[in-house]
């Protein structure tokens, strides 16, 4: 069989990283560091610039790449320790996730474990790659719920954040609430925020269920989680639930 024509994934990654380095802005990198508690390697590119690079690459390889090529590209991009190449790599895989089956879930977890290292990359990868996978592959839901038991905070955060876009539309709510229960005793502030975010989205389509959950489980939760979960509630209802969950 003749090989498809087009740019090879490794070459595309090398070219992309060279472009990123040319456009690096150390001042913006230093400014962006304030959004993270942990040190993060940054070239200093803003989000619109990174998205523009991703869009240009996807246009360039349209019709010639498959999911396999996208994964190969991402594997090459995450070898660079900076946030921007890794984020672009995840976004390219997300563009091909419609071709994926449950086998991609293992690779996604490895990226969470080895190639994230901060909340921003988790919040890129989990909603765009993991969420579509568990929606189309019901058998993968239990695997992601089980990530809550990981020693790795980025895997645990990925478990919660993966359900955010689904919960927002009332999908897989049983699993989302299971994740919340499993993470109630997590001591990390970034996890408190992630669970609260997920619960807030779950409440968009079924507020009574969220209220019942908070009334039962809220007293065990971090206050940050509860406050995030009720962020969009009317003022009087927020005050009532904050009193009820003390």
Secondary structure in CASP SS format (residue, H / E / C, confidence):
PFRMAT SS
TARGET T0000
AUTHOR 0000-0000-0000
METHOD secondary structure of the structure
MODEL  1
X C 1.00
X C 1.00
X C 1.00
X C 1.00
X C 1.00
X C 1.00
X C 1.00
X C 1.00
X H 1.00
X H 1.00
X H 1.00
X H 1.00
X H 1.00
X H 1.00
X H 1.00
X H 1.00
X H 1.00
X H 1.00
X H 1.00
X H 1.00
X H 1.00
X H 1.00
X C 1.00
X C 1.00
X C 1.00
X H 1.00
X H 1.00
X H 1.00
X H 1.00
X H 1.00
X H 1.00
X H 1.00
X H 1.00
X H 1.00
X H 1.00
X C 1.00
X C 1.00
X C 1.00
X C 1.00
X C 1.00
X C 1.00
X C 1.00
X C 1.00
X C 1.00
X C 1.00
X C 1.00
X H 1.00
X H 1.00
X H 1.00
X H 1.00
X H 1.00
X H 1.00
X H 1.00
X H 1.00
X H 1.00
X H 1.00
X H 1.00
X H 1.00
X H 1.00
X H 1.00
X H 1.00
X C 1.00
X C 1.00
X C 1.00
X C 1.00
X C 1.00
X H 1.00
X H 1.00
X H 1.00
X H 1.00
X H 1.00
X H 1.00
X H 1.00
X H 1.00
X H 1.00
X H 1.00
X H 1.00
X C 1.00
X C 1.00
X C 1.00
X C 1.00
X C 1.00
X H 1.00
X H 1.00
X H 1.00
X H 1.00
X H 1.00
X H 1.00
X H 1.00
X H 1.00
X H 1.00
X H 1.00
X H 1.00
X H 1.00
X H 1.00
X C 1.00
X H 1.00
X H 1.00
X H 1.00
X C 1.00
X C 1.00
X C 1.00
X H 1.00
X H 1.00
X H 1.00
X H 1.00
X H 1.00
X H 1.00
X H 1.00
X H 1.00
X H 1.00
X H 1.00
X H 1.00
X H 1.00
X C 1.00
X C 1.00
X C 1.00
X C 1.00
X H 1.00
X H 1.00
X H 1.00
X H 1.00
X H 1.00
X H 1.00
X H 1.00
X H 1.00
X H 1.00
X H 1.00
X H 1.00
X H 1.00
X H 1.00
X H 1.00
X H 1.00
X H 1.00
X H 1.00
X H 1.00
X C 1.00
X H 1.00
X H 1.00
X H 1.00
X H 1.00
X H 1.00
X H 1.00
X H 1.00
X H 1.00
X H 1.00
X H 1.00
X H 1.00
X H 1.00
X C 1.00
X C 1.00
X C 1.00
X H 1.00
X H 1.00
X H 1.00
X H 1.00
X H 1.00
X H 1.00
X H 1.00
X H 1.00
X H 1.00
X C 1.00
X C 1.00
X H 1.00
X H 1.00
X H 1.00
X H 1.00
X C 1.00
X C 1.00
X C 1.00
X C 1.00
X C 1.00
X H 1.00
X H 1.00
X H 1.00
X H 1.00
X H 1.00
X H 1.00
X H 1.00
X H 1.00
X H 1.00
X H 1.00
X C 1.00
X C 1.00
X C 1.00
X C 1.00
X C 1.00
X C 1.00
X H 1.00
X H 1.00
X H 1.00
X H 1.00
X H 1.00
X H 1.00
X H 1.00
X H 1.00
X H 1.00
X H 1.00
X H 1.00
X H 1.00
X H 1.00
X H 1.00
X H 1.00
X H 1.00
X H 1.00
X C 1.00
X H 1.00
X H 1.00
X H 1.00
X H 1.00
X H 1.00
X H 1.00
X H 1.00
X H 1.00
X H 1.00
X H 1.00
X H 1.00
X H 1.00
X H 1.00
X H 1.00
X C 1.00
X C 1.00
X H 1.00
X H 1.00
X H 1.00
X H 1.00
X H 1.00
X H 1.00
X H 1.00
X C 1.00
X C 1.00
X C 1.00
X C 1.00
X C 1.00
X H 1.00
X H 1.00
X H 1.00
X H 1.00
X H 1.00
X H 1.00
X H 1.00
X H 1.00
X H 1.00
X H 1.00
X C 1.00
X C 1.00
END
